[in-house]
Amino acid sequence: MNTNQTTNIKTAKNKYFCQFYIIQKKELPLLQTSKKMSVTIENQINTYFQTRDKISREELLALIKKDFANWSDNTINIYLSILQKKGIIHSLSRGMYALGNEETFQPHPNNKLVKIAAVINKTFPFVKYCVWESAWLNDLMRHQTFKNFTIVEVEKVASEQVFNQLNTNLPNVFINPDEKTIERYIGALDNAIIIKNLNSEAPIQKWNNINVPTLEKILVDIVADDELFAAQQGELEFIFKSAFDKYNINESKMKRYASRRNREAEIKNQTNIISAK
């Protein structure tokens, strides 16, 4: 390597180092400013919610721009994202924000549900199913129901087999009960087990290897199966509001399932009532 080549390499390295140093010096104040701005908005965000529990995205942007006039929409979006990651605010459905962390619906099956799921997993390992109990709705209701029943939903092709298997070991098991059966028998029992056909596109989730429904599914089901969930019909508006206020609801998922159950209009009516308040 000759002297000119060595000199050119050194010059290139020095040029690269100088550029890197200049960039670092330029970015450092920006990072420091960013951190300062983030702390400022953290201190200010609570004041926007002093007189209300939730704020629309448009209102929140307007309030922030009053205090930080030089911020662009893109800058505000960045800091809103930071605040959400820190759990200071969370995004509700339909473009609404509220203070604090959002909760994900995570029910905890009782021993009875665990036992039923274990039977299905062992005897029918390839069957799609989900299990839950009506008592899970009590957390969303104004008045608690005294009667609790277990719902076992399985693919239609296996519903009879699952019924026969559970019926040999457990009491008060019913399969796809009609209105009269619900009124005459199930209504008088506590902890009845109801086998239902599972919709092929029903949204379900896993809990310790147990299939349970998502909250979106439960909300649609209590509207669609009004005879089975007669005790909840007088509180549908309160249940939906409680669910939307407390948990993160995926409206798209709920609407898709409502469409499968031909209950789009009823679910849309409930969400419209919530958004109007």
C-alpha positions in Angstrom: 0.0 0.0 0.0 1.5 3.3 -1.1 1.6 6.6 0.9 -1.3 8.2 -1.0 -3.6 5.2 -0.3 -2.7 5.2 3.4 -3.4 9.0 3.5 -6.8 8.5 1.8 -7.9 5.8 4.2 -6.9 7.9 7.2 -8.7 10.9 5.7 -11.8 8.8 5.1 -11.7 7.4 8.7 -11.3 10.9 10.2 -14.1 12.2 8.0 -16.4 9.4 9.1 -15.5 9.9 12.8 -16.1 13.7 12.5 -19.5 13.1 10.9 -20.4 10.5 13.5 -19.3 12.9 16.3 -21.3 15.8 14.8 -24.4 13.6 14.5 -24.1 12.4 18.1 -23.6 16.0 19.3 -26.7 17.1 17.3 -28.9 14.2 18.5 -27.9 14.4 22.2 -29.7 17.6 22.9 -32.8 16.3 21.0 -32.9 13.2 23.2 -32.5 15.3 26.3 -35.3 17.7 25.0 -37.5 14.7 24.2 -37.1 13.3 27.7 -37.9 16.7 29.2 -41.0 17.1 27.0 -42.1 13.6 28.0 -41.9 14.4 31.7 -43.8 17.6 31.1 -46.7 15.9 29.4 -46.7 13.2 32.1 -47.3 16.0 34.7 -49.9 17.7 32.6 -51.9 14.8 31.3 -53.8 14.3 34.6 -55.3 17.8 34.4 -57.1 16.9 31.2 -59.1 14.3 33.0 -60.0 16.3 36.1 -63.7 16.7 35.2 -64.2 13.5 33.1 -63.3 9.9 33.0 -62.6 9.7 29.3 -61.7 12.1 26.4 -62.0 11.7 22.7 -58.8 11.7 20.6 -59.8 14.9 19.0 -60.4 16.7 22.3 -57.2 15.4 23.8 -55.2 16.6 20.8 -56.8 20.0 21.1 -56.0 20.2 24.9 -52.4 19.2 24.4 -51.9 21.8 21.6 -53.1 24.5 23.9 -50.3 23.7 26.3 -47.7 22.7 23.7 -48.5 25.0 20.7 -45.4 24.1 18.8 -46.0 20.4 18.8 -47.1 18.8 15.5 -49.7 16.0 15.4 -46.9 13.5 14.8 -45.1 14.7 17.9 -48.2 14.4 20.0 -48.9 10.9 18.7 -45.3 9.8 19.7 -45.9 11.1 23.3 -49.3 9.5 23.5 -47.7 6.2 22.5 -45.1 6.7 25.2 -47.7 7.4 27.8 -49.7 4.3 26.8 -46.6 2.1 27.1 -45.9 3.5 30.6 -49.5 2.8 31.6 -50.3 6.4 32.3 -53.2 6.4 29.8 -54.9 3.8 27.7 -56.9 3.9 24.5 -60.6 2.9 24.8 -62.6 1.8 21.8 -64.0 4.3 19.3 -61.1 6.8 19.6 -61.4 7.4 23.4 -58.7 7.8 26.0 -58.8 7.2 29.8 -56.2 7.4 32.6 -54.4 4.3 33.8 -53.7 0.8 32.5 -56.2 -1.0 30.3 -57.2 -4.4 31.5 -57.4 -7.6 29.4 -60.3 -9.9 30.2 -58.6 -12.9 31.8 -61.1 -15.2 33.6 -60.0 -17.9 36.0 -61.9 -21.2 35.5 -63.0 -22.9 38.7 -62.3 -26.5 39.5 -65.5 -27.7 37.8 -64.5 -26.0 34.5 -60.9 -27.4 34.8 -62.3 -30.9 35.3 -64.7 -30.6 32.3 -61.9 -29.3 30.1 -59.6 -32.1 31.2 -62.2 -34.7 30.2 -62.7 -33.1 26.7 -58.9 -32.6 26.2 -58.3 -36.3 27.0 -61.3 -37.9 25.4 -61.7 -35.6 22.4 -58.3 -34.1 21.8 -59.1 -32.8 18.3 -62.5 -31.2 19.1 -62.7 -27.4 19.3 -64.5 -26.3 22.4 -64.7 -23.6 25.1 -66.0 -23.6 28.7 -67.2 -20.8 31.0 -69.8 -20.0 33.6 -72.5 -17.4 33.9 -71.0 -16.1 37.2 -68.3 -14.4 35.1 -70.9 -11.8 34.2 -71.5 -10.8 37.8 -68.4 -8.5 37.7 -70.1 -6.5 35.0 -73.6 -6.3 36.5 -75.3 -4.0 39.0 -77.3 -6.8 40.6 -75.7 -10.2 41.2 -77.5 -13.3 40.0 -78.1 -16.2 42.5 -78.2 -18.9 39.9 -75.0 -20.0 38.2 -74.7 -22.4 35.3 -71.8 -23.8 33.3 -71.6 -23.5 29.5 -69.7 -26.1 27.5 -69.6 -25.2 23.8 -68.3 -27.8 21.3 -68.3 -28.4 17.6 -71.7 -29.7 16.4 -70.3 -33.0 15.2 -69.1 -33.9 18.7 -71.8 -32.4 20.9 -73.7 -35.6 21.4 -70.5 -37.5 22.3 -69.4 -34.8 24.7 -72.9 -34.8 26.3 -72.9 -38.5 26.8 -69.4 -38.4 28.3 -70.1 -35.7 30.8 -73.6 -37.0 31.6 -72.1 -40.2 32.9 -70.0 -38.4 35.5 -71.7 -35.2 36.3 -75.3 -34.2 37.3 -77.7 -31.8 35.6 -76.3 -31.9 32.1 -78.4 -30.6 29.2 -77.7 -30.4 25.5 -79.0 -27.5 23.4 -82.0 -26.8 25.7 -85.1 -25.1 24.2 -87.0 -22.3 25.9 -89.3 -24.7 27.8 -86.4 -26.8 29.2 -84.7 -23.6 30.3 -87.8 -22.4 32.1 -89.0 -25.7 33.6 -85.7 -27.3 34.6 -82.5 -25.2 34.2 -84.1 -22.2 35.8 -84.8 -24.1 39.0 -81.3 -25.6 39.2 -78.0 -24.2 40.4 -74.8 -25.2 38.6 -76.5 -26.9 35.7 -74.2 -27.8 32.8 -75.4 -26.7 29.3 -73.8 -28.2 26.2 -74.2 -25.9 23.2 -73.0 -26.0 19.6 -69.8 -23.9 19.1 -69.9 -21.4 16.2 -67.0 -22.2 13.8 -65.6 -18.7 14.0 -66.2 -18.0 17.7 -63.4 -16.0 19.3 -61.8 -18.1 22.0 -58.6 -17.9 24.0 -56.3 -20.1 26.1 -56.0 -20.2 29.9 -53.6 -22.9 31.2 -54.5 -25.3 28.3 -58.2 -24.6 28.7 -60.2 -23.0 26.0 -62.4 -20.1 27.3 -64.4 -17.5 25.4 -63.2 -13.9 24.8 -65.2 -11.1 26.4 -66.3 -10.1 22.8 -67.9 -13.5 22.4 -69.6 -13.4 25.8 -71.1 -10.0 25.1 -72.6 -11.2 21.8 -73.8 -14.5 23.3 -75.8 -12.8 26.1 -77.6 -10.8 23.4 -78.1 -13.7 21.0 -79.1 -16.3 23.7 -81.6 -14.1 25.5 -83.7 -17.1 26.8 -80.6 -18.7 28.4 -79.4 -15.3 29.7 -82.8 -14.0 30.8 -81.4 -12.7 34.1 -79.0 -10.4 32.2 -81.5 -8.9 29.7 -82.5 -6.1 32.0 -78.9 -5.0 32.5 -77.5 -5.3 28.9 -76.7 -1.6 28.7 -75.0 -1.6 32.1 -73.1 -4.8 31.2 -71.8 -3.4 27.9 -70.8 -0.1 29.5 -69.0 -1.9 32.4 -67.2 -4.1 29.9 -66.1 -1.2 27.7 -65.0 0.9 30.7 -63.0 -1.8 32.4 -61.6 -3.9 29.6 -60.0 -3.5 26.2 -62.7 -4.6 23.8 -61.9 -5.4 20.2 -65.0 -4.1 18.4 -64.0 -5.5 15.0 -63.8 -9.0 16.6 -67.1 -8.5 18.3 -68.8 -7.3 15.2 -67.5 -10.2 13.1 -68.9 -12.7 15.6 -72.1 -10.8 15.9 -72.5 -11.1 12.1 -72.0 -14.9 12.4 -74.8 -15.0 14.9 -77.1 -12.5 13.0 -77.0 -10.0 15.9 -75.2 -7.1 14.1 -78.0 -4.6 14.7 -78.3 -5.3 18.4 -74.6 -5.1 19.1 -74.3 -1.9 17.0 -77.2 -0.4 19.1 -75.3 -1.2 22.4 -72.1 0.3 21.2 -73.9 3.4 19.9 -75.5 3.9 23.3 -72.1 3.7 25.0 -70.5 6.2 22.6 -73.4 8.6 23.0 -72.7 8.9 26.8 
